[in-house]
Amino acid sequence: MDGFAEYVTARSGRLRRTAYVLTGDWATADDLVQTTLARAWQAWRRIKGDPDPYVYRILTNTHASWWRRRWRGEVPTESLPDTSARGDFARELSEKDALWAAIRGLSDRQRAVIVLHYFEDLTLPQCADVLGCSLGTVKTQLGRALTRLRVHPTIQLMGVEQ
């Protein structure tokens, strides 16, 4: 179809990064992007103007539906990870892990708003368009997400502005 191949070429890397931030796993992110693009392909003729809001809406909605269905318990590994890291690297990794754990603890909508606004650099009106909700809902979800992150017991976010 007209423009679909070009869109996939131009946006697949960005969609994959966004999917990774939502899922926390590259393999699942690849599956999410593939499913998103397959659904976008089916609706491509109906999409008018910029396809990004429509495609990102498919991405976030698909992730939310997968998240509700999946078991999120422990995953056994054959061997324990090496724990002998040096100085700052260990601290940075610990802080990064704590931040991702806190983000994963947010609701689907809150996590989507955080990812779209801060990771994808979308404006709040663009986030509302992608998520198919009002600007007020996006602002409310963003405020609640930032509040939850600020008071999360394992992290301290300094200098985060709304």
Secondary structure, DSSP 4 states (H G I P E B T S, - for coil): -TTHHHHHHHHHHHHHHHHHHHHS-HHHHHHHHHHHHHHHHHHGGG--S-SHHHHHHHHHHHHHHHHHHS--S----SSPPP----HHHHHHHHHHHHHHHHHHTS-HHHHHHHIIIIIS---HHHHHHHHTS-HHHHHHHHHHHHHHHHT-TT----S---
